[in-house]
């Protein structure tokens, strides 16, 4: 009578009969023994949670209805495991099978009583061992609930609430209604937002596109290694605020505009940046259709030190102060009195930064790749510039303005990006 795991969260014991119900006896373990020897077919006897609860109640006086749910789950788990792992199952099977073949029913009854005592004592030891652990575990849960209740009763100003949102940039810009929308079951989330379909008369300058957040510019060797890689790595912070009751103070934190170096390795030899500029000039003559992008790369290279370490990350903040803006959608309907004190706005603070990594210069001509990371879109080849402009003019036109946290001047995102995210207060 081997013990098996069950897919239905029950204890499974190989048995001779799968259909006969376990009778409601004062000794359900005895009834289990009898069921195991009913006939010769090797099928599975299954003890459900209800039947294990019956064993706990009648054999060990453990009433799960009077215990904490977690404590009851621990006792059920212990019973399931050690009913299957009882070391005497093989001996029981061998002795009972022998007596059954000889029709010695009286001897079988005596074995039932003996093994009943052994199994019950075995299970009792295991339950007693688990009792202290179960009560300690339950007490911890109760204590944690008390602490959580205390925390929930504190003023909201004493708590930090984190709301994780998985949204595209276009969705994030207009994700929250300024007041709960009465036409959408008073939700604050604008799940129905879609991009405007009207034709845009303005187009984004290429230099602004290349400086847009999430844009990567890469020169890749035939060995699939980077000769040059530039990424906009703006540091973003989002806070959902109710402007009716919250006065947001945004101190003008001064950002370090000096070049910072990470992944520095002392044993690498330096390369003069003029070598990279010379490489860019050679590539430009072969791919004049992308000359504006190569001019942008040269401008970036001239901002680096005169000599650089390959495969080292150079990064810097492009402005002395962070920028801030507030994102929301007006509901365009009458707001009820209960929502008059609600003015939800998503505060977005951005510290503009970009990183540049240079690699080894090989004899081959590297390939130019521009990637829009937020859209998972890559552009390369002869029509790179046109395709890149079309993508940004279609997908990235609708960005609200930014405001300097120091001088409070409002500036369009296109103007900031075109000016390398820098302005003078």
C-alpha positions in Angstrom: 0.0 0.0 0.0 2.2 2.8 -1.3 1.5 6.4 -0.6 1.1 8.9 -3.5 0.6 12.6 -4.0 -2.7 13.8 -5.4 -3.3 16.6 -7.9 -6.4 17.7 -5.9 -4.6 18.7 -2.7 -5.6 15.5 -0.8 -3.8 12.5 0.7 -3.7 9.5 -1.7 -3.1 5.9 -0.5 -3.2 2.9 -2.8 -6.2 0.9 -2.1 -8.3 -2.0 -3.3 -11.5 0.0 -3.7 -12.2 3.5 -4.9 -15.9 3.7 -4.6 -16.8 2.6 -1.1 -17.5 5.6 1.3 -15.6 5.8 4.5 -18.1 5.3 7.3 -18.7 7.8 10.1 -16.9 5.9 12.8 -15.4 6.9 16.2 -12.2 5.4 14.8 -11.8 6.6 11.2 -8.2 5.3 11.1 -9.6 1.7 11.6 -12.1 2.3 8.8 -9.2 3.5 6.6 -7.3 0.2 7.3 -10.4 -1.9 6.4 -10.9 0.0 3.2 -7.4 -0.6 2.1 -7.9 -4.4 2.0 -11.4 -4.6 0.5 -10.4 -6.2 -2.8 -7.3 -6.9 -4.9 -7.5 -4.1 -7.4 -4.7 -1.6 -6.9 -6.5 1.7 -7.2 -6.2 4.9 -5.2 -7.9 5.6 -1.9 -8.3 9.3 -1.6 -8.8 11.2 1.7 -10.3 14.6 1.2 -9.8 17.5 3.4 -13.2 16.8 5.0 -12.2 13.3 5.9 -8.8 14.4 7.3 -10.7 17.0 9.4 -12.8 14.0 10.7 -9.7 12.2 11.7 -8.3 15.2 13.5 -11.6 15.7 15.4 -12.4 12.1 16.4 -8.9 10.8 16.9 -7.1 13.8 18.3 -9.9 16.1 19.6 -8.7 18.9 17.3 -11.7 21.0 16.1 -10.5 23.1 13.2 -13.6 25.3 13.4 -12.3 26.7 16.7 -8.8 27.5 15.4 -7.4 30.3 13.3 -7.5 29.4 9.6 -3.8 29.4 9.3 -3.4 27.1 12.3 -5.9 24.7 10.8 -4.1 24.7 7.4 -0.8 23.8 9.2 -2.6 20.8 10.9 -4.1 19.6 7.6 -0.6 19.8 6.0 1.0 17.8 8.8 -1.7 15.1 8.5 -1.4 14.9 4.7 2.4 14.5 4.9 2.7 12.0 7.7 -0.2 9.8 6.8 1.7 9.2 3.5 5.1 8.9 5.2 4.1 6.5 8.1 7.2 4.1 8.1 5.0 0.9 8.9 2.8 1.0 5.7 5.0 -1.7 4.0 5.0 -4.0 7.0 1.2 -3.5 7.4 0.6 -4.3 3.8 2.8 -7.5 3.9 1.2 -8.9 7.2 -2.4 -8.1 6.2 -2.0 -9.5 2.7 -0.7 -12.8 4.2 -3.5 -13.0 6.8 -6.1 -12.1 4.2 -4.9 -15.0 1.9 -5.5 -17.4 4.9 -8.9 -15.9 5.8 -7.6 -15.1 9.3 -10.1 -12.3 10.1 -9.6 -12.4 13.9 -5.8 -12.0 13.4 -6.5 -9.1 11.0 -8.7 -7.4 13.6 -5.9 -7.7 16.2 -3.3 -6.2 13.7 -5.8 -3.4 13.0 -5.9 -2.5 16.7 -2.1 -2.7 17.1 -1.3 -0.7 14.0 -4.1 1.8 14.9 -2.3 2.6 18.1 1.0 2.8 16.4 -0.2 5.2 13.6 -2.2 7.3 16.0 0.8 7.7 18.3 3.0 8.5 15.3 0.6 11.2 14.1 0.1 12.6 17.6 3.9 13.1 18.0 4.0 15.0 14.7 1.0 17.1 15.6 2.4 18.0 19.0 5.7 19.0 17.4 3.8 21.3 15.0 1.6 22.8 17.7 4.1 25.3 19.0 5.2 26.3 15.5 1.5 26.7 14.4 0.7 29.0 17.4 3.8 31.1 16.9 3.1 31.5 13.2 -0.5 32.5 13.9 0.6 35.0 16.5 2.9 36.7 14.1 0.1 37.0 11.6 -2.1 38.6 14.2 0.6 40.9 15.4 1.2 42.0 11.8 -2.5 42.7 11.2 -2.5 44.9 14.4 0.5 46.8 13.1 -1.1 47.2 9.7 -4.3 48.5 11.3 -2.3 51.0 13.3 -0.6 52.2 10.2 -3.9 52.5 8.3 -5.2 54.8 11.0 -2.3 57.2 10.7 -2.7 60.5 8.8 -2.0 60.1 5.1 0.8 62.6 5.4 2.7 60.0 7.5 2.5 57.3 4.8 4.1 56.7 1.5 1.6 55.3 -1.0 3.1 53.7 -4.1 0.9 53.1 -7.2 2.6 51.1 -9.9 1.3 51.8 -13.4 2.2 49.9 -16.6 1.5 52.4 -19.4 3.0 53.7 -22.6 4.3 57.3 -22.7 1.2 58.5 -24.6 -1.1 56.8 -22.1 0.8 58.1 -19.1 0.5 61.7 -20.4 -3.3 61.5 -20.0 -3.9 58.6 -17.7 -5.7 60.4 -14.8 -8.9 62.3 -14.8 -8.7 65.6 -12.9 -11.9 64.6 -11.0 -13.5 61.1 -10.8 -15.5 60.6 -14.1 -19.2 60.3 -13.3 -19.8 58.8 -16.7 -17.3 56.0 -16.1 -18.4 54.8 -12.7 -16.4 57.5 -10.9 -13.1 56.1 -12.0 -10.0 58.3 -12.0 -8.3 56.3 -14.7 -8.7 57.3 -18.3 -8.6 53.9 -19.9 -10.4 55.1 -23.1 -7.6 57.5 -24.2 -6.5 57.2 -27.8 -4.1 59.2 -29.9 -5.5 62.1 -31.9 -6.2 61.4 -35.5 -6.0 65.0 -36.8 -3.1 66.0 -39.1 -0.3 67.8 -37.3 0.8 71.0 -39.0 4.0 71.3 -37.1 6.9 68.8 -37.4 9.6 68.0 -34.8 13.1 69.1 -35.7 15.5 66.3 -36.2 17.8 67.5 -33.4 14.9 67.5 -31.0 14.1 63.9 -32.1 17.6 62.7 -31.5 17.5 64.3 -28.0 14.1 62.9 -27.2 13.8 60.8 -24.1 14.3 57.1 -24.7 16.2 57.6 -28.0 19.4 55.6 -28.6 21.9 56.4 -31.3 24.3 53.5 -32.1 27.2 52.8 -34.5 27.6 49.0 -34.6 30.6 47.0 -36.0 30.2 43.9 -38.1 31.2 42.0 -34.9 28.0 43.4 -33.4 29.9 45.5 -30.9 29.4 49.2 -30.3 31.7 51.8 -31.7 29.4 54.5 -30.3 26.2 54.5 -28.3 24.4 57.5 -26.9 21.2 57.1 -24.8 18.9 59.7 -23.2 18.6 58.5 -19.6 16.3 61.1 -18.0 15.6 60.4 -14.3 11.9 60.5 -13.8 9.8 60.8 -10.6 6.0 60.6 -10.5 3.7 61.5 -7.7 -0.1 61.6 -7.9 -1.3 64.7 -6.0 -4.6 66.3 -5.1 -3.9 70.0 -5.6 -6.9 71.0 -3.6 -5.4 69.7 -0.4 -1.7 69.4 -1.1 0.7 72.2 -1.6 3.7 70.8 -3.5 7.1 72.3 -2.7 9.6 71.6 -5.4 13.0 72.8 -4.2 15.5 73.7 -6.9 18.0 71.0 -6.4 21.3 71.7 -8.3 22.3 69.0 -10.6 26.0 68.2 -11.4 26.6 69.0 -15.0 30.2 67.7 -14.9 30.9 64.4 -16.8 30.7 61.4 -14.6 32.4 58.1 -15.4 31.2 54.6 -14.6 32.5 51.1 -15.3 36.0 52.6 -15.2 38.8 50.1 -15.9 42.4 51.2 -15.2 44.0 48.7 -17.5 42.3 50.0 -20.6 44.3 52.3 -22.9 42.7 55.7 -23.9 41.7 56.7 -27.4 41.6 60.3 -28.6 38.1 61.5 -29.5 39.4 63.0 -32.7 39.8 59.4 -34.0 36.1 58.9 -33.6 35.3 62.2 -35.3 37.6 61.3 -38.2 35.6 58.0 -38.5 32.3 59.9 -38.5 33.6 62.1 -41.3 34.5 59.0 -43.4 31.1 57.4 -42.8 29.3 60.7 -43.7 30.8 60.7 -47.2 29.5 57.2 -47.8 26.0 57.9 -46.3 25.1 61.5 -47.1 21.4 60.9 -46.5 22.2 60.6 -42.7 24.6 63.5 -42.6 22.5 65.4 -40.1 22.6 62.5 -37.6 26.4 62.2 -38.0 26.8 65.9 -37.3 24.8 65.4 -34.2 27.1 62.6 -33.1 30.2 64.8 -33.7 28.6 67.5 -31.5 28.2 64.9 -28.8 31.7 63.7 -29.2 33.1 67.2 -28.8 31.5 67.4 -25.3 33.5 64.4 -24.1 37.1 64.6 -22.7 39.8 64.8 -25.3 40.8 61.2 -24.7 38.5 58.5 -23.5 38.5 54.9 -22.2 36.7 52.4 -24.5 33.6 50.7 -23.0 33.4 53.2 -20.2 30.0 55.0 -19.6 30.3 58.8 -19.7 27.2 60.5 -18.4 26.1 64.0 -17.4 23.1 66.1 -16.5 22.3 68.5 -19.3 20.7 71.2 -17.1 21.4 72.8 -13.8 17.9 72.2 -12.5 15.2 69.6 -13.0 12.0 70.3 -14.9 8.4 69.6 -13.8 4.9 69.3 -15.2 1.5 68.2 -14.3 -0.5 65.6 -16.3 -4.3 65.2 -16.2 -7.5 65.0 -18.3 -10.5 67.2 -17.7 -13.7 65.1 -17.4 -15.7 67.8 -19.3 -18.9 67.1 -17.2 -20.5 68.6 -14.1 -18.6 67.6 -11.0 -20.8 66.7 -8.1 -20.4 68.3 -4.7 -18.6 65.3 -3.3 -15.7 65.7 -5.8 -15.3 69.5 -5.5 -12.3 69.0 -3.2 -10.6 66.7 -5.6 -8.1 67.9 -8.2 -5.9 65.0 -9.2 -2.8 65.7 -11.2 0.2 63.5 -12.0 3.3 65.4 -11.0 6.2 64.4 -13.3 9.7 65.6 -12.4 12.5 65.0 -14.8 16.3 65.4 -14.3 17.7 65.4 -17.9 20.7 63.1 -18.4 22.3 61.2 -21.3 25.1 58.6 -21.4 27.7 57.9 -24.1 29.8 54.7 -24.5 32.6 54.4 -27.0 34.1 51.1 -28.3 37.1 50.0 -30.4 37.4 51.4 -33.9 37.7 48.7 -36.5 38.6 49.0 -40.2 35.0 48.1 -41.3 32.3 50.8 -41.7 29.8 50.6 -38.7 26.1 50.6 -39.2 23.9 53.4 -37.9 20.9 52.5 -35.8 18.5 54.8 -34.1 16.1 53.3 -31.6 12.9 54.7 -29.9 13.0 52.7 -26.7 9.4 53.6 -25.5 7.9 52.3 -28.7 10.4 49.4 -29.2 11.0 50.8 -32.7 14.4 50.7 -34.6 15.4 52.7 -37.7 18.3 51.9 -40.0 19.2 51.9 -43.6 18.9 54.4 -46.4 15.5 55.8 -45.3 16.4 56.1 -41.7 15.9 59.8 -41.3 12.5 60.0 -43.1 11.1 57.0 -41.2 12.4 58.4 -37.9 10.7 61.8 -38.6 7.5 60.2 -39.6 7.4 58.0 -36.4 7.9 61.0 -34.1 5.6 63.3 -35.9 2.8 60.7 -35.7 3.5 59.3 -32.2 5.3 61.9 -30.1 3.7 65.3 -30.9 1.3 65.5 -27.9 3.7 66.2 -25.0 2.7 68.8 -22.4 5.1 71.7 -21.7 7.7 71.6 -18.9 8.5 74.1 -16.3 11.9 74.8 -14.7 11.8 74.1 -11.0 14.1 77.1 -10.4 12.8 80.0 -12.5 9.3 78.6 -13.2 9.7 79.3 -16.9 7.4 77.2 -19.1 9.1 75.6 -22.2 7.8 73.2 -24.8 9.3 69.7 -24.9 10.3 70.2 -28.5 12.2 73.4 -27.7 13.9 71.8 -24.7 15.0 68.7 -26.7 16.3 70.8 -29.6 18.4 72.8 -27.1 19.8 69.6 -25.6 17.5 69.9 -22.5 19.3 73.0 -21.3 18.1 76.5 -20.6 19.4 79.5 -18.7 17.3 80.9 -15.9 
